[in-house]
C-alpha cells in the first residue's frame, strides 16, 4: 500500500464508520458508505460514495469504478484506495455518486464479475436517485481492462468511459466505437504495455470512433494518480449525456 494512501484510508474509514444521515436530509448517509448485496446467494461488500451535495429529489450523475489487481479481496474497502484517494483530495471535482464494487479474485477478469457489477448498479438505482442518462465507467489496470470489456457488453448503458492503463482487443474496440472515450497510460508501464492503449485508440479511430488518448512520459504503471487528480476527468464526464 502506498504511504500516501494511509492517511486517506483512515479518513475513509472514519466516513464509513461514522457518517450518519446528514443535515441535508434524514435518510441518506453521506461519504463512503459500506453496503452488502447478495449475488447468487453470496454476500458481497461494496461501497457507495455519496457526496454532501446529493439531493434525493434530483437525479445525480453516477460513476462505476473498477479496481485493479492489488485491491481485490473480500474486505469491501480496498477497492476505494486509489480513486477514493483522488476524491478525498478534491471532492469538488467529483460531484457524482460513485459505486465501488470489489473484484474478489485477483486472477479473474472483470467481465467474469459483470453480474455482480450489474446487481450493485440495480440496487443503487433503488437506494439513490441516479441519472441514468449520465452513467460513467472507469477503472485502472485490471479495472481498465474491465472498463473496456464491460462497456463492450453494455454499449448503450454508459454515457462515456475512461479506462486507465488497461488493455483489450480489436473486437472490443469495435463494440465501443460509438462511446466517448478517454484513456490514459504511462509510457514506462512495465505491467501493461502502453502499446495496448495505442492499439485501442488506433482500432477505434479506424472504425470511425473517437478515443482520446493521454500518455504520460516517464510514468510507469501508476497513471491513475495523474488521470484522476490532474486531468479534469469529472468535468469531461459531465460533458457527455445519453
N, C-alpha and C positions, 0 to 999 in steps of 0.2 A: 504494500500500500504506500503510495506517495506520502511523504511527510506533510505536504501542503493540504492533503485531504483530511488529515486527522482532526484539526480544529473544526473544519466544515462538518465532518461526520458527527462530532459532538453536538454541534448546533442542530443538525438534522435530527439527532436522537431526541434532543430537547423538544423539538417541534412534534415529533411523532408521539412522544410520551405525554407532553404537557399542553398541547394546543387544543383547548376546548372550543366550542362554538364561539365565534367572535361576536362583538357588539353589533356587527352589521346585520346578523340575523341569529336566531336562537337555535337553529337546527343544523347548520353546516360548519364543521370544523375547518379551520384554515391551516396552511402549512403543509408539511409532508405527513400524510395520513396513511397509516398502515391498515390494510384490509386483507380479508381472506375470501377465497372463492373455491367452490368445489368444481372440478373438471373431471369427468369420468369417475366420480366418486372419490377423488383425491383432493384434499385440502391444499391449496396453494396460496402463499402470501404474496402480496404485491403492494405497491404504494401509489397513491394519487397525490400529486402536488396541487393544492388549491390556493391560488393567490388571494391576498387580502381583498382585492377589488372584485372578487367573484360575487355576482348578484344572481341569486337563483331565478329571478324573474327575466333574466336576459340570457339568450344563448351565448355560450363562450367558445372561442376557438380552442382547439384541443390538439395536443401532440402525443403521439405514442412513441416512446423511446425504447430501443432495443439494446441491451448491454453487450459488452464484449466477453471474451473467454474468462478473463480474470475476475469478473463479477458474477459468474454463475454460482448457483448454490440454492439452498432452501431457506436461508435466513430471512429473505424478503426485504433486505435492506441494501446489500452491497451494490445492487444494480443502480442505485441512486448516486453513487460516488461522483462520477465524472460530470454528468450533465447537471446533477443536483448541486455540485460544487459551483458550476457556472451560474446557475440560477441564484444561489445564495449570495454570490459576489456582486450581482447586479440584477435584482429581481425585477426592476423596472423594464428590463429588456425582454422579459418573458411574461407578458400578460395572457397566459394560457393555463388551462387545466393541462396537467401532464400525467399520463399513465405510464407507470414503471412496472411492467411485468418482469419476471426474473426467469431466465432460462436456467434450468436446474443442472443439466448435463453439459459439461464444458466440451465434450467431444461431439455432441449433436449439432445440428444446424437449426436456425430459427424457423425454417419452413416446417420442420418436424413439430414445432410448438405453435403453429398457426391456430389450432383450435383453442389453445389457452389464451392467446392474444385476442382473438375474436370474442371469446367468452368474457374477458375482462372489459373489452370495449362495450359489449352489450350491457353488462352490469353497470358500467359507468353512465350509460345513457339513462338508466333507471335512477341512479343516485344523483346525477347532476344534469344541468341544462346545457347540453352540448350542441354547439353549432355544427351540424353535420355537413354543411357546405364549406366549413373551414377545419377539416381534419387533416393533420400532417403527420408524416412518418419520418423518423430519423434514428440512427444508431451508429455505433462505432465498432470497427474490426469485425468480429463475427456478427455484431448487430448491423454493421454497414452492409455486409452480405445479406443479412436478413431484411434490411430495408429494400434492397433491390428485389429479393425473391418474393417477399410478401406483397409488395406493390405490384409485381408482375401477375400475381394471382388475384389481386383485387384492384385493377387499374381504375375502376370507377368510384372507388371508396375515398381516395385521398385527393386533396386539392394541390399538394406539392410534396416532394420528398427530398431528403438531404442525407445521402449515405456518406459516412466518414470512414476513410481508409478501408473500404470494403472491396468486394470483388463479385463478379457474376460472369455470365456468358452472353453470346450474341443472341441466343433465343430469348433470354430475359430482357436484354436491351430492346428488342423489337416489340416486346409486350408493354413496356413503359414509355414508349416513344411519345405519347400524347401528353404526358405529365410534365409540369415544370419541375426541373431537377437542378439541384446544386450539390456537387460532390467535392470532397476535399481529400488531399493526400500529401504526405511528406515525401520529398524526392529521395530521402535516405532511408525509407522504410524497409527494414530487414524482415519484417513479419509478413507483410502483404506488399508485394512489389507495386510501385507507383504505376507501372505499365498496365496493371489491371484496371485502374480508373481511366487511364488514357484510352484503353481499348473500348471501354463502355462509352466514353464521350465520342469516339470515332464511329462506333456502330450506331449510336442514337442519331448522330448528325447525318450519317449516310441514309438512315431510314426516314429522314425528314423531321426529326425532333430537335429539341434544343436542350442540351445538357451543359450547364455552366460548370467549369472545372477550375478549382483553385488548388495550385500546387505550391507547397511551402519549401523553398530552398533550404537545404541543410537540416531539415526536420526529419526525425525518424518516425516510428510508429505513432507517437503521440501527436497527431494532427488535430485531435479533438479540442484541446485547450484553445488553440487559435480559432478553430471553427465556431465553437460555442461562446467564446468570450469576446472575440475581436471583430467578427465579420458582420454584425447586424443581421444575423440569420432570422431572428424573430420578426424583424421588420419585413424581411424578404418573404417569409411565410405569409404574412398578413396581406401582401400584395396579390395573393392568389386565392381565388374562391371558386368553388364549383358552380 
